[in-house]
Amino acid sequence: MRARRCTLSAETFDSAAAAGARPVPRWRAALLRAVPALGLFAAARLTGLLVMAGWAWHIGRSPRMIIARAWDSDWYMLIAEHGYGRVLRWPDGSVQSDLAFFPLYPGLVRAVTTVLPVTSGTAGLLLSWSAAGAAAWGIYAIVERLHGRRTATLVVLLWGLLPHSIVLSMAYTEPVLTAFAAWSLYSVLTRRWLWAGTLATLAGLSRPNGIAVAAAVVAVAAYEVFTAHRRGERAGWRIWTGAVVAPVGWCGFVLSVGFRTGDPLGGYFAVQRGWTSQFDFGIGALRMVRDIVLRPTMFSLVLALLIVAAALLLFALFALERPPVALLVYTAVLVLITVGGSGFFESKPRFLLPAFPLLLPLARVMTKARPGATVAVTVALAGLSFAYGTYLLTLSPLAL
């Protein structure tokens, strides 16, 4: 399949040259191929946003405030406006510091407000929407390379129709992380090591689970170095550089928080514990699962449990397909962080949004199914996404 695509590209280039036309740049040709998928993604997200906005207006709430300044968005906007230093102290003794939030997104928001006459909330939305589009294109590029255009289009559409995909329309960092992650992974697949490492660094500055991108880059680079050594060859300097650069963003911020709090290695994790967030190998998550199963609880927690369970099943199916190492390591680290971390169980589906490779098994089944079945699954998922996204932002008492 890959060789055939290369042949077609060469034939197209030769035909254009023979006709006297200017050849289309490779990136533009790739973008043109992705346009149908990007159009479906944009339509899905716009529809979900309009459904939520309609209900918000109906109950007397401002849709813009909901998507631009709700929950974590407000923390990011305050960092963009005033810098770090905000701390909340609660009666139970817990302390929540804005040092838990990674710096790239608020830094970009401040840069946009410096250049354009817009508020920080508007800047955050512009960045998130742009990043969501870039992420969708990156996802398409990866899946097209591995499985063809039809599967790539389905994966992009499914990503835009996940139950928590309303987050992609908010001033949140998941779109930014996914954009850097997708293009870093694409760079690994195409052996562009400097780009892979640089984009992994930016992903690591976006969110705590951005370390998954660096892990994927380092793992594949280590494998390449080991393979070259066994053949008696020397790995190129680009591989080494990409591997060294990849974790710099994440490690740099974690260490900076540590030095700021007086505990270089443990300071950042102490800050996270103030938010009841720590990696405990799933003990806290299992306790929450027990409570959800045995006691009456809120709808969003029940659906969060079902989504996490579905993600684990999809990961098993994905791993059985023997995917590229970069995608496998990236997805495994994201799933491990989500399942093994305690605190904010209701947010775990959001933490899994960047794990787009989990959609590959479902998309591949849908490409082989009858068109009617594929349409039915897509329509059902769209209905769930639009309704549940509206519920999360306008009715649910829990933070997203």
SVG drawing of the C-alpha trace seen along z (x, -y; Angstrom):
<svg xmlns="http://www.w3.org/2000/svg" viewBox="-34 -45 64 55">
<polyline fill="none" stroke="black" stroke-width="0.4" points="0.0,0.0 2.8,-2.4 4.7,-1.7 1.6,-2.2 1.0,-5.6 4.6,-6.6 4.1,-5.5 0.9,-7.4 2.6,-10.5 5.5,-10.2 3.1,-9.7 1.1,-12.8 4.3,-14.8 5.5,-13.7 2.1,-14.5 2.1,-17.9 5.6,-18.6 4.8,-17.4 1.8,-19.7 3.9,-22.6 2.1,-23.0 3.9,-23.8 4.2,-20.7 2.1,-20.8 4.2,-21.0 4.2,-17.8 2.6,-19.3 -0.2,-20.9 -1.0,-17.7 -1.2,-16.0 -3.5,-18.7 -5.7,-18.4 -6.1,-14.7 -7.0,-15.4 -9.6,-18.0 -12.7,-15.7 -11.7,-14.3 -11.0,-17.7 -14.4,-18.9 -16.2,-16.1 -14.3,-16.8 -15.1,-20.5 -18.8,-19.7 -18.9,-17.3 -17.3,-19.7 -19.4,-22.7 -22.6,-20.8 -21.7,-19.7 -20.8,-23.3 -24.1,-24.6 -26.1,-22.1 -24.4,-23.0 -24.7,-26.7 -28.4,-26.4 -29.1,-24.6 -26.9,-27.1 -28.8,-30.0 -32.0,-28.2 -31.0,-27.9 -29.7,-31.5 -25.9,-30.8 -23.2,-32.2 -21.8,-29.6 -18.6,-31.6 -17.9,-31.8 -18.5,-28.0 -16.0,-27.1 -13.5,-29.9 -13.3,-30.3 -14.7,-27.1 -12.7,-24.9 -9.1,-24.4 -9.6,-27.0 -9.9,-29.7 -6.6,-28.6 -4.8,-28.8 -6.3,-32.2 -5.3,-33.6 -1.7,-32.3 -1.7,-34.0 -2.9,-37.3 -1.0,-37.4 1.7,-34.7 2.2,-31.9 1.5,-32.4 -2.2,-31.6 -2.8,-29.3 -6.2,-28.1 -6.3,-26.8 -9.3,-24.8 -10.8,-24.1 -9.7,-20.5 -6.1,-21.6 -5.5,-20.9 -3.6,-23.4 -4.1,-23.9 -1.4,-25.7 -1.3,-26.9 2.1,-25.3 0.3,-22.1 -0.5,-23.6 2.1,-23.4 3.3,-26.6 3.1,-26.4 -0.6,-27.0 -0.9,-30.1 2.4,-31.4 0.8,-31.1 -2.4,-32.8 -0.3,-35.7 1.6,-35.9 -1.7,-36.1 -3.2,-38.8 0.0,-40.8 -0.3,-40.7 -4.1,-40.8 -6.7,-43.0 -8.5,-40.1 -9.2,-38.8 -7.3,-35.9 -10.4,-33.7 -10.8,-34.5 -7.1,-33.9 -7.4,-30.5 -10.3,-29.5 -8.5,-30.5 -5.4,-28.5 -7.5,-25.4 -9.5,-25.4 -6.4,-25.8 -4.7,-23.1 -7.7,-20.7 -7.5,-21.2 -3.8,-20.6 -4.2,-17.5 -6.9,-16.1 -4.6,-16.6 -1.7,-14.9 -3.9,-12.0 -5.1,-11.7 -1.5,-11.8 -0.4,-8.9 -3.4,-6.7 -3.3,-7.3 0.3,-6.3 -0.5,-3.0 -3.9,-2.0 -5.1,-4.3 -7.4,-7.2 -10.8,-5.6 -9.6,-4.4 -7.8,-7.7 -11.0,-9.6 -13.0,-7.4 -10.4,-7.8 -10.5,-11.6 -14.3,-11.6 -14.5,-9.2 -12.1,-11.4 -14.3,-14.3 -17.4,-12.4 -16.0,-10.9 -18.2,-11.5 -15.7,-14.0 -14.8,-15.6 -16.5,-18.8 -13.2,-19.5 -11.7,-20.0 -13.9,-23.1 -12.9,-24.6 -9.9,-26.6 -8.2,-23.4 -4.8,-21.9 -5.8,-18.5 -6.0,-19.8 -2.5,-21.4 -1.0,-18.2 -2.6,-16.0 -1.4,-18.3 2.2,-18.1 1.9,-14.4 0.4,-13.5 3.1,-15.4 5.9,-14.2 4.8,-10.6 4.4,-11.2 8.0,-12.5 9.1,-9.3 7.4,-7.2 9.1,-9.2 12.4,-9.3 12.6,-13.0 14.3,-12.8 14.9,-16.5 11.3,-17.4 10.2,-14.4 12.3,-15.5 11.4,-19.2 7.7,-18.5 7.9,-16.0 9.5,-18.8 6.6,-21.1 4.2,-18.3 5.9,-17.9 5.4,-21.6 1.7,-21.3 0.4,-18.7 1.6,-16.3 0.8,-13.3 2.8,-14.9 5.7,-12.7 4.1,-9.9 5.3,-11.6 8.9,-11.7 8.7,-8.1 7.7,-7.1 10.5,-9.0 13.1,-7.7 11.9,-4.1 12.0,-4.1 15.4,-5.9 16.8,-3.4 15.6,-0.5 17.1,-2.2 20.5,-2.7 20.5,0.9 19.6,2.3 22.4,0.2 24.9,1.5 24.0,5.1 24.7,4.5 28.0,2.9 26.9,-0.5 26.7,-3.9 23.4,-5.6 23.2,-9.1 23.5,-12.1 20.0,-13.1 18.6,-10.1 20.7,-10.9 19.7,-14.5 16.0,-13.8 16.1,-11.3 18.0,-13.7 15.7,-16.7 12.4,-14.9 12.0,-14.8 13.6,-18.3 10.3,-20.2 8.6,-17.9 11.6,-17.4 12.5,-21.1 9.2,-22.2 9.0,-19.5 12.5,-20.5 11.7,-24.2 8.7,-23.7 10.8,-21.5 13.4,-24.3 10.7,-26.9 9.2,-24.9 12.5,-23.9 12.4,-20.2 14.0,-19.8 12.9,-16.2 9.7,-16.0 8.3,-19.5 6.1,-19.1 4.6,-15.8 3.9,-17.4 2.0,-20.2 0.0,-17.5 -0.9,-15.7 -2.5,-19.0 -4.9,-18.4 -5.4,-14.8 -3.6,-13.7 -0.8,-11.1 0.3,-7.9 -0.6,-5.0 -0.7,-2.1 -4.5,-2.3 -5.3,-1.8 -7.3,-5.0 -9.0,-4.3 -10.1,-0.8 -11.6,-2.3 -13.6,-4.7 -14.7,-1.8 -15.9,0.1 -17.9,-3.0 -19.4,-3.5 -20.5,0.2 -21.8,0.6 -23.3,-2.8 -25.7,-5.2 -23.6,-7.8 -23.6,-10.6 -24.2,-9.8 -20.9,-11.3 -18.9,-8.9 -20.8,-5.9 -20.1,-6.9 -16.5,-7.7 -16.1,-4.2 -17.6,-2.7 -15.4,-4.9 -12.2,-3.8 -13.3,-0.2 -13.9,-0.6 -10.4,-2.2 -8.8,0.8 -10.5,3.2 -9.6,1.1 -6.0,0.9 -5.8,4.7 -7.2,5.0 -4.8,2.3 -1.8,4.0 -2.7,7.3 -2.5,5.7 1.2,5.2 1.3,1.5 4.4,-0.6 6.4,-0.9 6.0,-4.6 2.2,-4.4 2.2,-1.5 4.5,-3.1 2.7,-6.5 -0.7,-4.9 0.4,-2.6 1.9,-5.4 -1.3,-7.5 -3.4,-4.6 -1.1,-3.7 -1.1,-7.3 -4.9,-7.5 -5.6,-4.2 -2.8,-4.3 -3.4,-7.8 -5.7,-8.7 -8.0,-11.7 -10.6,-13.3 -12.0,-10.0 -14.6,-12.0 -11.7,-13.5 -10.2,-10.3 -12.0,-10.2 -10.6,-13.6 -7.1,-12.4 -7.6,-9.7 -8.6,-12.2 -5.0,-12.4 -4.9,-8.5 -6.3,-8.6 -4.6,-5.2 -7.2,-3.5 -9.7,-4.3 -7.8,-2.3 -9.4,1.1 -12.9,-0.3 -12.2,-2.3 -10.8,0.8 -13.9,2.8 -16.1,0.0 -14.2,-0.1 -15.0,3.5 -18.7,3.3 -21.7,2.6 -22.2,-1.1 -25.5,-1.1 -23.9,0.3 -21.1,-2.3 -23.6,-5.1 -25.7,-3.7 -22.6,-3.6 -21.6,-7.1 -25.0,-8.6 -25.4,-6.9 -21.9,-8.1 -22.8,-11.6 -26.0,-11.7 -24.1,-10.5 -21.3,-13.0 -23.6,-16.1 -26.0,-15.2 -23.3,-14.2 -21.0,-17.2 -24.0,-19.5 -24.7,-17.7 -21.0,-17.9 -20.8,-21.6 -24.2,-22.8 -25.7,-20.3 -23.0,-18.1 -21.9,-19.3 -18.5,-17.7 -15.5,-19.4 -14.7,-18.2"/>
</svg>
